[in-house]
């Protein structure tokens, strides 16, 4: 066997070993959370309200707040992000200004989430006087999601074959008709993949919500975008910070609920993406 083949096998073995190590660490963390929190899961826990006593504390306001935040953040970020991606990919040029925008987008995608919290505090909470409401939290998370949505949507649009565009234009369609009726449906599965990644990042964020002033004790279910709120990550942080084994058990159970909510949202988005892909293929 040649030295190149040995190097190839060694690199393959190293990659498998690193993957197995990462999966082992993830499995151990997940098992630790399940062991601590599975026994606390019950309908009373899911439908209950916060309490100073760990045994009677519930998760309903935080669960409802997370759903409100994710839905509103997606409604704010996805249309803007998709429109920006279309403008950059389909109508953008190669000038210095366009390249500057692309560099800034790549930079914003790597900015720590707490920076978005400070921006949300300054713009939405104080300047726009939205106060510490669900709308302010959703707008902050929408800013955090926006660069990722734009970048992944651009990649999805770029993957559409150019022959599709040229064929549509050759048949007399305008640039906008080609983009709306041909390019965008073909790119929709990739766009939804980017939305899934953005939602997965936003639903687990704690720092931006704490910075803008999300409450750690909310004894009611939010009834609209203008209501005060808490969220699952904030509630988990509050319980972990409190003394007593009971609150740590509550935090572990809340982590499991957060994982289930994330899996459900991702599963829904994947189902929509697959249906769009099958419809396009048909």
C-alpha positions in Angstrom: 0.0 0.0 0.0 1.4 3.4 -1.0 2.1 6.2 1.5 -0.7 8.3 0.0 -3.2 5.5 0.8 -1.9 5.1 4.3 -2.3 8.9 4.9 -5.8 8.7 3.5 -6.8 5.9 5.9 -5.1 7.6 8.8 -7.0 10.8 8.1 -10.3 8.9 7.8 -9.6 7.1 11.1 -8.8 10.4 12.8 -12.1 12.0 11.5 -14.1 9.0 12.8 -12.4 9.2 16.1 -13.1 12.9 16.5 -16.7 12.4 15.6 -17.1 9.5 18.0 -15.5 11.6 20.8 -17.9 14.5 20.1 -20.9 12.2 20.1 -19.7 10.5 23.3 -19.5 13.9 25.1 -22.9 14.9 23.8 -24.4 11.6 24.8 -22.9 11.9 28.3 -24.3 15.4 28.7 -27.7 14.3 27.5 -27.8 11.3 29.8 -26.9 13.5 32.8 -29.8 15.9 32.0 -32.2 13.0 31.4 -31.2 11.3 34.7 -31.6 14.5 36.7 -34.8 15.9 35.0 -36.9 13.1 33.5 -38.5 12.3 36.8 -39.7 15.9 37.2 -41.5 16.0 33.9 -45.3 16.0 34.3 -48.4 17.8 33.1 -48.4 19.8 36.3 -44.8 20.9 35.6 -45.6 21.9 32.1 -48.9 23.7 32.9 -47.8 25.2 36.3 -46.5 28.7 37.1 -43.3 29.7 38.8 -43.1 29.4 42.5 -40.6 30.0 45.3 -40.9 26.3 46.2 -39.1 24.0 43.7 -41.6 21.2 44.1 -44.5 23.3 42.9 -42.8 25.5 40.3 -44.0 25.2 36.7 -42.9 26.1 33.2 -45.9 27.4 31.4 -45.1 31.2 31.2 -41.5 30.5 30.0 -42.8 27.9 27.4 -45.4 30.3 26.1 -42.8 33.1 26.0 -40.4 31.1 24.0 -43.1 30.2 21.4 -44.1 33.9 21.1 -40.4 34.9 20.7 -39.5 32.4 18.1 -42.6 32.9 16.0 -42.4 36.7 16.0 -38.6 36.6 15.4 -39.1 34.3 12.4 -41.9 36.6 11.0 -39.6 39.6 11.3 -36.3 38.1 10.1 -37.3 35.7 7.3 -39.1 38.1 4.9 -36.3 40.8 5.4 -33.5 38.2 5.1 -35.0 36.6 2.0 -35.5 40.0 0.4 -32.0 41.0 1.1 -30.6 37.7 -0.2 -32.6 38.2 -3.5 -31.4 41.7 -3.8 -27.7 40.7 -3.3 -27.7 37.6 -5.4 -30.1 38.4 -8.2 -29.7 42.1 -8.5 -26.4 42.9 -6.8 -23.3 43.9 -8.7 -19.6 43.4 -8.2 -18.8 46.9 -7.1 -17.0 47.9 -3.9 -20.2 48.7 -2.1 -21.7 45.3 -2.7 -18.5 43.6 -1.6 -18.5 45.7 1.6 -22.0 44.5 2.4 -21.0 40.9 1.9 -18.0 41.3 4.2 -20.2 42.9 6.9 -22.8 40.2 6.6 -20.1 37.5 7.2 -18.8 39.6 10.2 -22.3 40.0 11.7 -22.9 36.2 11.5 -20.0 35.7 14.0 -20.8 38.5 16.4 -21.4 37.3 20.0 -25.0 37.2 20.9 -24.6 39.5 23.8 -23.7 42.3 21.4 -27.2 41.9 19.8 -28.6 42.2 23.3 -26.9 45.5 23.9 -28.1 46.7 20.5 -31.7 45.6 21.3 -31.5 47.3 24.7 -30.4 50.6 23.1 -32.6 50.6 20.0 -35.8 48.7 20.9 -36.1 49.0 24.6 -34.9 52.6 25.1 -35.0 54.5 21.7 -38.2 53.0 20.4 -39.7 52.6 23.9 -40.9 49.1 23.4 -39.9 48.4 27.0 -39.2 44.9 28.2 -41.8 43.2 26.1 -42.1 40.2 23.8 -41.8 42.5 20.7 -38.5 43.9 21.9 -37.2 40.4 22.6 -38.4 39.1 19.3 -36.9 42.1 17.4 -33.5 41.5 19.1 -33.6 37.8 18.2 -34.6 38.7 14.7 -31.4 40.8 14.4 -29.4 37.8 15.6 -31.1 35.5 13.0 -30.9 37.9 10.1 -27.2 37.4 9.0 -27.6 33.6 9.0 -30.9 33.8 7.1 -29.3 36.1 4.4 -26.2 34.0 4.0 -27.9 30.6 3.7 -30.6 32.0 1.4 -28.0 33.5 -0.9 -26.3 30.1 -1.0 -29.6 28.4 -1.9 -30.2 31.0 -4.7 -26.7 30.6 -6.0 -27.2 26.8 -6.2 -30.1 27.2 -8.7 -28.8 26.3 -12.2 -28.3 29.4 -14.4 -29.9 27.5 -17.3 -33.2 27.9 -15.4 -32.9 31.7 -15.3 -31.8 31.9 -19.0 -34.6 29.7 -20.2 -37.2 31.7 -18.4 -35.8 35.0 -19.7 -35.6 33.5 -23.2 -39.3 32.8 -23.1 -40.1 36.5 -22.4 -40.3 36.5 -18.6 -39.0 39.6 -16.8 -36.2 39.4 -14.2 -38.7 39.6 -11.3 -41.0 37.0 -12.8 -38.0 34.7 -13.3 -36.9 35.2 -9.7 -40.4 34.8 -8.2 -41.8 31.9 -10.2 -38.6 29.9 -11.1 -35.6 30.7 -9.0 -37.2 31.2 -5.6 -39.3 27.9 -5.7 -36.2 26.0 -6.7 -34.2 27.5 -3.8 -37.0 27.1 -1.2 -35.6 23.9 0.4 -32.3 25.5 1.0 -33.9 28.7 2.3 -35.9 26.6 4.8 -32.7 24.9 5.9 -31.2 28.3 6.7 -34.4 29.2 8.7 -34.1 26.0 10.7 -30.5 26.8 11.6 -31.4 30.4 12.5 -34.4 29.3 14.7 -32.2 26.6 16.4 -29.7 29.4 17.3 -32.3 31.9 18.5 -34.4 29.5 20.7 -31.5 28.7 22.9 -30.1 32.2 23.4 -30.1 33.6 26.9 -27.6 36.5 27.0 -29.6 38.9 24.6 -32.8 38.3 26.6 -31.2 38.9 29.9 -29.5 42.1 28.6 -32.8 43.6 27.4 -34.4 42.8 30.7 -36.4 39.6 30.3 -38.0 38.7 33.7 -37.0 35.6 35.6 -40.4 35.4 37.5 -43.5 35.8 35.4 -46.7 34.4 37.1 -48.9 34.7 34.1 -49.0 33.6 30.4 -48.1 36.4 27.9 -51.3 37.4 26.0 -49.7 39.5 23.2 -46.5 41.1 21.8 -46.7 44.0 24.3 -46.7 41.7 27.4 -43.7 41.2 29.7 -42.1 37.8 29.2 -39.7 35.2 30.2 -38.3 32.4 28.1 -37.1 28.8 28.6 -33.4 29.7 28.6 -33.9 32.5 31.0 -36.0 30.3 33.3 -33.3 27.6 33.2 -30.7 30.2 34.1 -32.8 31.5 37.0 -33.3 28.0 38.4 -29.6 27.0 38.0 -28.7 30.2 39.9 -30.8 29.4 42.9 -29.6 27.2 45.8 -31.2 23.8 46.4 -31.2 20.5 44.5 -34.9 20.9 43.6 -34.3 23.9 41.4 -31.4 22.1 39.7 -33.8 19.3 38.9 -36.3 21.8 37.6 -33.6 23.2 35.4 -32.7 19.8 34.0 -36.4 19.1 33.2 -36.7 22.5 31.5 -33.7 21.7 29.4 -35.4 18.5 28.2 -38.5 20.6 27.3 -36.4 23.1 25.4 -34.8 20.2 23.5 -38.2 18.8 22.6 -39.5 22.2 21.5 -36.4 22.7 19.3 -36.8 19.2 17.8 -40.5 19.8 17.1 -39.8 23.2 15.4 -37.0 21.6 13.4 -39.1 18.7 12.4 -41.9 21.0 11.2 -39.5 23.0 9.2 -37.9 19.9 7.7 -41.3 18.5 6.8 -42.2 21.8 5.0 -38.9 21.7 3.3 -39.2 18.2 2.1 -42.8 18.8 0.9 -41.5 21.8 -1.1 -38.7 19.8 -2.6 -41.1 16.9 -3.6 -43.6 19.4 -5.0 -40.8 21.0 -7.1 -39.6 17.6 -8.3 -43.1 16.6 -9.4 
